[in-house]
Amino acid sequence: MSSPLIAPLAAGPLDIVGDVHGEIDALDALLAELGYAGDGQHPDGRQLVFLGDLVDRGPDSPAVLERVSRLVAAGRAQCVLGNHELNLLRDVEKHGNGWWVAPDKPLEYPARPISPADKPRFTAFLQTLPLILERADLRVVHACWHPDAVARIRAADGDGSGALALFNHFQGQLREQWQASGLWAQFMDEWRQFGRLLKSRDWEPVRLDAMATVDSQNQMANPVAVLTSGAERPAPTPLWAGGRWRMVERETWWDEYEAATPVVIGHYWRRYSETGKTLMDQYGPDVFAGVEPHQWMGRRRNVYCVDFSVGGRYVERIAGGPEFQCRLAALRMPEWTVVHDDGIAWDIGPPG
């Protein structure tokens, strides 16, 4: 029996932790700053909520999974599924997850591999994670609150399909549609001509229409993908992001969010202080350009991203800088304060 795709968010005061990305030392420091004991208890009865993307790129993803799974099992934390956890469940190799998918291969940078004994146990834990946590005054999702995608998840919730099965179902439907319409044949023709050039920074890119359509539909027609990876659309011109030329671009969906209920997300790597320089040219345009880190976003100023790019510390380690600029953070409510793992705190004020 699968776990619910949408689950009730805990009542009472919360500490909502952004993407950890295998940075166990940053997580230890942040929990200490927030006043949590080693077993996850808080003297004021507060509850931890993790926004997903617990893993990848950092030095010790297994330790983070161990810590968070124990907190969840003890009833002292909740966690939603992120796109990086979804990729682990799919067992699909992506940047930074060789520690899980191919632990016997040399890794790009030091990262503790998963042990054969632990992989089934952590897989079972990831299968329990919902896509959404919600209560009357707050919504928590990894990347995107998209009304149509949420409605489709609500319709599927309770039918026994977990997030992975649902993702595969929608992906299979799309493949059938592409084959029947001839779009897949067009996509493969573009791939044969230009696929090897997509990872060349020196290529003068051309817009590949079939690839743009396939990539955008692959995202937007799959509600699991939307909630865990965000909304995307065909880009007017190719853009360089994540080490390749892309035919789609991210949408700042919060600019269209009209509901009164606040939403807290991770996923998007806020680049403040020197972080922008650290991540320059790594992950595409900054969707928060012009938005201060203490500001709420969107039409109603009621969407907040708590991902302050701790996943970029692997870049900082390679560069050998004197100290980390990429941080792990948590949003405290009802105080509406953002606390970083180095102890810096901002009062962002209530939503709206």
N, C-alpha and C positions, 0 to 999 in steps of 0.2 A: 504494500500500500504506500503510495507516494505521499509526501507531505504537501500541505496546501501551498499553492502558488502565491496566495495573498493571505497574510496572517495579521492578527491584531498586534499593534505596537503597544509595548508595556506602558502602563500608567505611571504617573509620578515624574520626578526629575530625571533627565536623561543626559548622557554624555555620548554624542554621536561622533564616532571616530572615522576619519577619512581613510583612503586607500593606504594600506600598510606596505604592500609590495615586498614582503620578505625581510623588512627592516626590523628585526626583533629588538635590537638595542633602542631604536627610536620608540618602539611600542612600550618597552619597559620604562623608559624615561617619561613618556607621556602619561602612562597610568600612575606613575608616582606623583607627577605634577598635579594630577586630578584627584589624588588622595585615596587611590585604591590600594588595598592590601594585595599580597601576592596571590591569594585565592579569589580575588575579584570582589571581595566585600568592600563596601564603602560605609563609613561611620554615619553618613546621612541617608543611607538607604537608596543611593542613586543606582541607576541601571545603565550599562554600556550597550551601545548599538553600533555595529560595524557596517560600513557602507559597501562591503565587498572589495574585490581586488586585494585580497590578503596576501597574494603570492606574486612571484616572478620578479626578476631583475635584482632583487636584494640578495644578501648572502645566506639567509636561512629561512626559506619559506616553510620547511617542515616544522621548525620551532614555532612559527606564527600559527600554523594550522593546529599544532598541539595546544597552544595557549588558548586560542579562540574556541576550539571545539570543547575544551574542558570548561570554559566559562559558560558556553551555551548549554552544555549538559547539566551544569550546576544551577541553571536558571538565573545566572547573573549577567547574561548578555544575550543579545539577539544579533543576527547578521543576515543581510540580503546577499543574493547571488550577483557577482560581477561578471564582466565578460572574460576575465582571466580564469575564474573558477569554471565558467562554462567551457572554455577551451580545454581545461584539465579533464572535465567529464567527457568531452568529445575525444580526448586523447589526440588532439591535433597539435602539431608542432608550430609554435609561434615564437616570436622574439622573446627571449628570456625564460622560456619554460622547458628548456632541455633537461633541467634537473628532475622533471617529472616524466616527460615523454621519452627522453633518450638519456637516462642517467649514466649510462656506460660510456657515452661519447665525451670527448673534451669539450668543456664549456667556454663560452666567450670571455667570461670573467668568473672569479671564484664564487661558487654557490654550492651549498651542501645538497647532494642528491637525495632523492627519496629512497627509502629502503624498501625492498620487496615486501617486507612484513607490514610496513605502514601504509602502502598505497591503497590496499582494499579498505582499510579502516578510514582513511581520509576521504576516499571516494564515497563511502557510505555517509559520512558527515556532509559532504558537499551536496549530496542528493536530498538532504533534508532542508536546504536553505530555500526560503521563499524568494520570489521576485520583488514583492512589495510588502512593507509593513505600514500599517495605517491606524490612526485613531481620529477622533472628531476634529482635533486641532492640529494635526500634523501628518504629512505623508513622507515616507522614506523609500527611495528607489535608487539603484546604483547610478543610472545615467540620464534617464528621461521619463518625464510623466507626459505621455502622449495619449490623449483621450481615446482615440480609436484603438490603439494597441492595448491600453488598459481594459477597455470594454471586451476585447477579444480574449484577454487573459481571464477576466471575470467569467466569461461564458464557458471557458474550458476548465476553470477551477472546480475541483470536485469530481471530475470524470475519471480520475485515476492516472492521468498523464502528468508525469513530472516535467520539469523545465527542459531537460535534455530531450525527452521523447517528443515534447511539443515543438521544440526547435527543429528537430529532424522531420517532423510531420510537415511543417510549413515549408521547409527547404525542399522536401520531396515534391510537394505540390508545384513549387516554382519551376523546378527542373522539367516537370512534365509540360508545363505551359510554354517554357522556352523551346523545348524540342518541337512541340506542335506548331508553334508560330514561325519557326525558322530563326528566331533570335539567337539560339545557341550556336547555330551554324555560323552566323555572322560574327558572334563573339569569338569563336574558335579561329575564324579566318584572321581577325585582328590580332589574336594572340600569336598565331604562327608568324605574322609579319613583324610584330612589334614587341612581343613578350620579353625577349631578351634585352630590349632597350629600356624597359621600365625601371630598372635599378641602376641605370647609368645617369649620374647627375649631369653629365656633359651633353646628353641628348637634347636636341631641340624638339620638344614634344609636339605631337599633333593630337587633336581631340579625337578620341576613339568613341564613336557614338554608341555602338553596340555594347562596348565595355561599360560606358557610363550608365546605360539603361540597366544592364545586368547587375552592376554593383549597387545602384540605388534601389532597385527592386529587391535584391537579396537582403538589403537592410530593412526597407520600409514595409515589405509585405510579410515580414516575420516579426510578430509582436515581441517574441523573446529577445530577438536581436535589438529591437528598438529600445526596450527597457534597460538592457544591459550595455548597449553600445551607443545609444543616442540616435537622433534623427539625422538623415543625410539626404542630399539632393545632387543631381548632376551639376558639376562645376562648369562655368562658362568657358574656362580654359584649364588645362591640366595644372595641378599643383604638386609640389614636392613635399612629402610628409612621410615620416617613418621609414626613410631609406628607399623610397620608390616614388615614381610619378603616379598620381591618382586622378581619376576622372570624376570623382565625387568630392563634395565638401560637407563639413559639418554644418548643421543648422543650429542657430541659437534659439532653441525651441522655447526658452523661458520668455522671450519677447512676445510670444503668442499665448502664453499661459494666462487664462482669465479667471480661474477659480479663486475663491477666497482662502482656501486651505493652503498654508505654507508647505513647500516641498524642500527637502534637504537631499542633496546628491553628492556624489564623488566624481570620479572618472576623468575630469577635464584638466587637471594639472594647472592650477593657478600659479602664475609665474610672477612673483613679487620680489622685491629687493634685487639681488644679483642673479636670481633664478632664471630670468629671461635670457641672460648671456650664457648661462650654463646649458640651457636647453635650446639655444639658437639653432635653427635648421634641423632639429631632431624630430619634432612632432607636428610640423605644419603651423599654420597661422594661429595666433593666440586668440581664442574666442572671447577672452576677457579683456582685450585691449581697450583701455579707457575706463575700465571698471576697477575701482579700488578694492583691495582685499577685505575691507571691513564693510563693503556695501552689499545690500541685498540686490537682486537682479529682477528683471522682468517688468511688465506693465504695472503690476501691483506691488512691486518691490517685496515679493514674498517667496523667492527661490534663492537658495544659498548653496554654494559648492564648498565642501570642506576638504577638498584635495589640494594640498599645498606642495605637490610634486616630490614627495619623499622618494617616489620611484625613480627619480633622476639622480639619486646619490651614486649609482653605479658610474654615471658620467663624471661626477665629481671625483670619485676614487681614481678613475683613469687619469684625470687631469692632475691629481695630486695637490689639490688646493689645501690651504691651512685649516679650513673648517667648512662644515656643511652649510650651504644656503638653502637646499631643498629640505622641507620640514614635514613632519607629521603633525596633524592638528585634530582637535575635537571641538565641536560646537556644544556648549552647555545650554540646556533649557530647563527651567524658564528664565534663567539669567540672561540668555542671549549674549554669551561671551565666547570668544574663540580662544582656545589655549593651545600653544605650540609645545613641542617636546623640549624646547630650550627654556620654557617658562614664560616666554613673552605671551601676553594676553591682550586681546582687543575687545572692547565693549561695542558690539555691532548694533545694539538696540533691537527692539522687537520688529517682526516683519511688518511691512507697510509704512 
